[in-house]
Amino acid sequence: MAFSLPVFLWIGLRESRNAPPLTRSDWAATVVLGLLGYYGASILDFLGLQYITAGLERLILFTYPTLTLLFGAMLYRQPITRREWAAVALCYLGVAAAFAHDLDMSAKTSAVWIGASLVFVSSICYALYLTGSGAMLARTGVARFTALAMLVSTAATLAHFAATQPLSALIQPPPVYLYALAMALLSTVIPVFAQSAAIRRIGSGRAALIGTVGPLMTIVLGWWLLGEAISAWQLAGAALVVAGVVIVSRGKA
């Protein structure tokens, strides 16, 4: 987040220069959504990763598209089509298959439940962020809102670090900082603006559902880079999640 800060600060200042000032309600919404989307969701996600595999974490986290659809229907009366309900069902079947695999492989089932619960709450936080960001994106613009929300998240993350860690924790080997820089650019700055632009064009529900191709990629990368086992259950779960994405994508086309 610290490495991402200069980019978001520059974009936030540039986009706000000639734009109308935000109202108090706009600022309040930006702060709440920033705390939910990239602070609360990230912290809970990383806590959950201490208990479960990256493959299961990613599949549970990617229940957020279905939650986004449900929150949109409850809060904004956005209709859910039969095609989208089918995608919801397939995604949850896929998560259930991967969850069964981790329960079977783990020596401590309680750890799997704890980790899964933390990641699911993270998914709820991110779904609330996506649901609420649609209206803000329309009022303030993609780049401006995204930059401001990420500045809020960065401030909260750095404050969390200052409150819980000594400054000596910043002394890390160079590879750690190289990974952090790569995550700042490839896993934070680029995806954040791409996701916001997608929400502006096709809505939060469909944008979130298309994003569920992530679990399949994470399972493969977890096997390749982290040495995590891949089972038939995981592959079946990933296939069901991707099938749900294909259904929605073809319906949009």
N, C-alpha and C positions, 0 to 999 in steps of 0.2 A: 504493500500500500504506500509506503514511503517513496519507493521508486516511481510509482504511478502518479504521485502528488503533483509534480511539475506539469505533467500533461493536462491533468484535469483543471489545475489552477489557471493555466494559460487559456484553455478552451472556455472555461467558465467566465473569465474576464472578457475575452473576445466577444462571446455571444451576448453578454449582458451590457456591453458598452452602448449600443444604440437601441436596446430593447426596452419596452416599458417596465417600470419597477414591479416587482412581485408584491402581491398583497400579503397581509398577515396570514391569511388562510393558506396561500400558496407556499409561504415559507414553512408554516407548520406541517403541511403535507409533505414537503420536500424533506424536512428533518425526520419525520416519522418513517417515510418510505426509505430514506437513506439508512436509518438504523436497522430497519427490517431486512432490506435486500442484501446489502453487502457487508454488514457487520454482524447482525444477529445470525443470519443464515450461515455465514462462513464460520463463525466461532463454533456454533453447534455442530456443523458438518465435521470440522477438524476434531472436535471432542469425540464424536461418534466413530471416527476412523481409528481411534485408539483401541476399539473393541471388535471391529468387524473388518472384513476384507474390502479393498477398494472396489472390487466388482459388485459386491452386495451394496456397498454405500452408494454407488452411482445409480443402481437400479432403484433403490428406495428414494434417493433424492429426486429422481426423475418421475416421482408421482406428482411433482408440482404442476405439470401440464393439466392433469385431470383436476387437481385442486383449483387451478386457475379457472378452468371452465366452470366448475361448481360455484366458486366465489363470484364470478362474473354473472352467472345466472341469478344468484341470491341478491347481489348488491345492485346490479345494473339491469336486471331482467334481460340479459342476453340469452337468446334461445340456443339450446343445445340440440343439434340435429341427430338423427338416428345413426348416421355415419360416425359422428363424434362419440356417441354413447358406445358404439362398437369398439372404437379405438380405446376408450376408457377401460372397457372390460378386458381387452387384450393386454393393455399395459399392466393392469393389476395382476392378471394371471402370470405374466412374465416375472413380475416382482416376487410373487408368491413362490414360483419355481426356484428362483435364486435363493430366496430366504430359506426354503426347505433344505437346499444344498448346504448352506452355512451352518444351520442347526445340526445337520447330520455330521458335518466335518469337525465341529468345534467340541473341545473337551468341556467347556463351560458354557452351557446354553444360556445362563443368566447374562453373560457378557454380550452374547449376540442380541438378546432382548434389549439390554441397556443401549448398546450402540445403535441398534435399529430405531429405538425410540428417539434418541437424540437427533439422528439424521432425518427422521420423519417430521419432527418439530422444525428442523431447519427447512425442510421442504414447504411446510406451511408458511413460514416467514417469507420465503422467496415467492410463493404463490400470491401472498397478500401484496408484496411489492409489485409484481407484474400486474395484478388486477388494478391496483390504485394508480399505477404509472400511466395507464392509457389516457386518462383525463388530463393529467399533468403534461404529458407529451403534446397533446393537442393545444394546450394553452400557452406553453412556454417554449416549445420547440424541442427537437430530439437532443441536439448537442448541448443546449443550455441546461435542460433538466438533468440529463445524464451526468454532466460534469458537476453540477451542484450537489446532486444526491451522492456522488462518489466522494466529494469533498467532506460531506457529513460522515460518511462511512470511514474515511481515512482518519478524520479527527477522533472518532470513537475508538478505532482500532489502536491508534497511538496512545490515547488516554488509557485504554485497557492495559496496554503494555507497561506504561509508566506506573500504573497502580499495582501491577502484579509481578513485575520482573525487575531485577537490578540492571543498571546500565551495562554491567559487565557481560550481560547476555548478548549484547551486540557484537562482542568479540567472537567472530566465527571464521572458519577457514574460507579462503577465496571461492572454492566451488559452491559454498552455500549462497554467497552473494551473487554468483553467476546464475544459479537456479532462481533466486529471487528476482533478478533482473529479467530473466526469460519469462517468469510467471507474470511480472508486471506488464510486459508488452504483449505476450501471446495469450495469456490466460485472464487478463484483466482489461487492459485498455481496448484492444481490438474487439473482443467478444461483447463488452459492455455496450459500445456504440453500435455494433452490428445488431444486437438484440433489440435495442431501443428503436433503431430504424425499421426493423422487422415488425415490431409492435405497431408502429405508426402506420405501416402499410397494410398489414393483414390482420391486426388485432392480437391481443395478448393470448387468447386461447389457442389459436392456430400456430402462432409463433412458438408457444411453449411446447405444443405437441410435436412439431417438427424437430425441436431440439432434443427429443428423446432418442435420437440416433447416438447420443453420447454414451449411454451405457455399453453398447456393443464395442465401441472404440476403447472404453476404459477396461473392459474385461480382457481384450486382446493386449493392451499395453501393460495391464497388471501381470499377465502371464509372461510377457516378453521382458519387462524391465524389473519386476518385483519378484518373479518366480512363483506367483500364485497359481494354484492348480485350476484347470478348467475342466468342468464336468459336463455331462450331458444335460443336467438340470440347468446349469448356467447358460449353455448354448440355446436350450429350448426357451428359457426365459427371455434372453436377448432377442431371439427370433420373434417371439410374440410382441415384444415392445416395438421392434422395427415394423412388424406387420401393422400395428396400430398407426404408426406414423405414415406408412404408405397409404392406408385407407383415407386418412384425412388429407394428405397431400393430393391424391388423385381427385378427391371431392372438390378441393379448392381449384385445381386446374380445370 
